[in-house]
Amino acid sequence: MLAIRLQRLGRKGYPVYRLAVQEAHRHPSSGRVVAYVGSYNPHIKESNIQVELAQKYLDNGAQPTPRVVKLLKEAGVKLPKWVKEVSADKHKAIRNPEKLRKNQPKEEPAEEVAE
């Protein structure tokens, strides 16, 4: 099975990514690359995607990662129905909300008694 994922390039502290079509069961840095379908620079939010090539691999069943889904959608690639799109809200479920500092009962300052 193939996956469309980001492959990190660039120097230390300044990453630039390629959109690579790779074997899904391998690690991103060691998997055999089938094709490169674009690039993404997160510093200037610029992505260059070959729409026809990306569409070809999606139609043949390549699984995109959630970040790649967002980039492909912005580039105008028609996503198949089986691709899960990332939800717009970034609210995560909080495990123990009663432990949050804002949900603790307010402590009143202790008053000193003058003798």
C-alpha positions in Angstrom: 0.0 0.0 0.0 1.2 3.5 -0.8 1.1 6.6 1.4 1.4 10.3 0.5 3.4 11.9 3.3 5.7 14.7 4.1 9.4 14.0 3.9 11.6 16.5 5.8 14.4 18.3 4.1 16.3 21.5 4.9 18.8 22.5 7.5 18.6 22.3 11.2 15.8 24.6 12.5 14.5 25.4 9.1 12.6 22.4 7.7 11.2 22.2 4.2 9.1 19.2 3.1 8.5 17.2 0.0 5.2 15.4 -0.6 6.4 11.9 -1.3 4.5 8.8 -2.4 6.1 5.9 -0.4 5.5 2.4 0.8 3.2 2.8 3.8 4.6 0.1 6.0 8.1 1.6 6.0 9.5 4.5 8.0 9.3 7.8 6.2 13.1 8.2 6.0 13.8 4.7 4.8 10.9 3.8 2.6 11.3 3.5 -1.1 10.0 6.6 -2.8 7.7 6.0 -5.7 7.3 9.6 -6.7 7.5 13.2 -5.5 4.2 15.0 -6.1 5.1 18.4 -4.6 6.8 20.5 -1.9 5.8 22.5 1.1 7.5 25.4 2.9 5.9 26.0 6.3 7.7 29.2 6.9 6.1 31.1 4.1 3.1 28.7 3.9 3.8 28.0 0.2 3.0 24.6 -1.4 3.8 23.5 -4.9 1.8 20.4 -5.8 1.5 18.6 -9.2 -2.3 18.2 -9.1 -2.6 15.6 -11.9 0.1 13.4 -10.4 -1.3 13.6 -6.9 -4.8 12.9 -8.3 -3.5 9.8 -10.1 -2.0 8.3 -6.9 -5.1 9.1 -4.9 -7.3 7.4 -7.5 -5.1 4.3 -7.3 -5.5 4.1 -3.5 -2.6 6.0 -1.9 -3.4 7.0 1.7 -2.6 10.7 2.5 -1.7 11.8 6.0 -3.9 14.4 7.7 -1.5 17.3 7.0 -1.2 16.2 3.3 -5.0 16.1 3.1 -5.1 19.7 4.1 -2.4 20.7 1.6 -4.1 18.8 -1.2 -7.4 20.3 -0.5 -5.9 23.8 -0.6 -4.3 23.0 -3.9 -7.6 22.0 -5.5 -7.1 18.2 -5.7 -10.4 16.3 -5.7 -10.3 13.9 -2.8 -12.0 10.5 -2.9 -14.9 9.9 -0.5 -12.9 7.5 1.6 -10.3 10.1 2.6 -10.9 11.4 6.1 -10.8 15.2 6.1 -9.3 17.0 9.1 -11.9 18.8 11.3 -11.6 22.5 11.5 -12.0 22.8 15.2 -8.9 22.2 17.2 -10.6 21.4 20.5 -9.3 18.2 22.1 -11.1 16.3 24.8 -9.7 17.1 28.2 -9.2 14.0 30.3 -9.6 15.3 33.8 -11.1 18.8 33.7 -11.6 18.9 37.5 -7.9 19.0 37.9 -7.4 22.2 36.0 -6.4 25.2 38.0 -9.3 27.3 36.6 -11.8 24.7 37.9 -10.4 24.6 41.5 -12.4 26.3 44.3 -11.0 29.7 45.1 -8.9 29.9 48.2 -9.7 32.9 50.4 -6.6 34.6 52.0 -6.3 33.8 55.7 -6.8 36.8 58.0 -4.4 37.4 60.8 -5.9 38.0 64.2 -4.3 41.1 66.0 -3.9 40.6 69.8 
